Amino acid sequence: MSVPLTYPGVYIEEVPSGVRTITGVATAITAFIGSALRGAENEPTLVQSYADYTRNFGELSRSHPMGFAVSQFFRNGGHDALIVRVTQGGAAATVSADSLNLEAASSGEWGERLSVTISHPDPAINPAAAANEIFNLVITDSGTGAVETFNNISALVDNQRYATTILEQQSKLVRVDGPLAATRPAEVSDVAFNADGSDGGTITDAQVSAAGLEANREGIWALEKADLFNLLCIPPFSLDNTGDIGAQTRSAAAAYCLDRRAIYVADPLFDWDEHSDITNPATGLDSATWGLARNTNTALYFPRVIQPNPLQEGRLAEFAPCGVVAGIISRTDADRGVWKAPAGLDATLRGVSALTAKLTDANNGVLNPLAVNCLRSFPVNGRVVWGSRTLVGADQLASEWKYIPVRRTALFIEESLYRGTQWVVFEPNDEPLWSQIRLNVGAFMQTLFRQGAFQGSSPRDAYFVKCDSESTTQTDINNGIVNILVGFAPLKPAEFVVIKIQQIAGQAEA
């Protein structure tokens, strides 16, 4: 609005510039779904280091392979991980300390190492303690050494320090089990929790991808509670050859990643010992056991990795590669950008001692045209990622989304523009709006161009942004639609380097 002109003089009016900065979203937040020793169930929890993971979900356990995958992720350069713990039933350990009934904050045997101490405040210091049913509570976790202290909490529901509410909001170890008695519990010292905690055993597809889980936002769909993730890893359910996730889970994960603009990092089957197992119709990519249709947002890596197992005194053991690969993708994004293929001599597999299959160039030449990304071992350079194709990257399919960096760059742009253009909704749909859209989206794309995200030596060659009366017709305006067309020339990896050498024939001097 203009300033009312009431007196002779100079008036200052600030005019909006129309600039609304579009910020690029994160590109390597990795979601892990699996079982763990402890932790909240079906709740995405952000961890930013392996120490963070162990504090929330417990140490490495042979019964819970997700811990190994997360450890490999951070070791290979990962930064942000969303952990979704799922269980097959399970029960939380409990304790009765006089009238106070508590249970561990999550299921699992870890709760059996908890103990509780209750004391009453000194009446000389707090004369109203008895009348307000106030007591002090100390919870000790002998497994980790963690101690939680809650002073001056009350058994009265109308007290602002009501014990049930305080523990629900602040404790990572315990919850009140059932209704709380209206009188404070008697003083007790180091009362141990009962040996009734359990995580319910090895998880299956039923806990991760069953049809009924979506409505309750559990399993894979627990990620609906997360704002953003870019990569999805579902490690095997166990470390032996019975631990393969099923075709149902693979298909659900791939479909969900399509909806969420993310990439599913798929692991090979346990039975794929040689490259020929993948091409065998009975056991390979066309088999019922694999059962996953090719799609643009899935990448498959082969073979499995071999590395020391801390639970077996450092003896070598086999592990799924998804955690290692996701860490390398995160590392590549940080060092070079999402448009750089997470493969090559720089994409080294940290902490990996060997691979379960030693692939030759000829073997690689069979798998690469089928869109299987190979992990290779080279002299001096060691073990590296030697492929960067999506599952639709098979030569026969001729897909425009053949390469992982091209697909991930498109997903990055889509997600960034989706979030960065929300302000457009309900604005007057005419040329002033269109010009603002062109300005802001163009500035975002120009920034990416300067960072080297596109082909072309000039912006005209690298990208375009179109939003005008041609893209948005009068019929669109009448229907409340504004169309924004964004195109870009993607960088594609130099997958095949051809060097031509010619011998110069000797020439007679004139």
Beta strands, then each sheet from edge to edge (+ up, - down):
strand 1: 30-34
strand 2: 45-47
strand 3: 81-85
strand 4: 94-97
strand 5: 100-104
strand 6: 114-119
strand 7: 134-141
strand 8: 147-154
strand 9: 174-176
strand 10: 188-192
strand 11: 231-233
strand 12: 263-266
strand 13: 298-302
strand 14: 305-308
strand 15: 316-319
strand 16: 354-355
strand 17: 372-378
strand 18: 382-386
strand 19: 463-466
strand 20: 485-488
sheet 1: 2+ 3- 1- 11- 12- 13- 17- 18+
sheet 2: 4+ 5- 9+
sheet 3: 8+ 7- 6+ 10-
sheet 4: 15+ 14- 16+
sheet 5: 19+ 20-
end
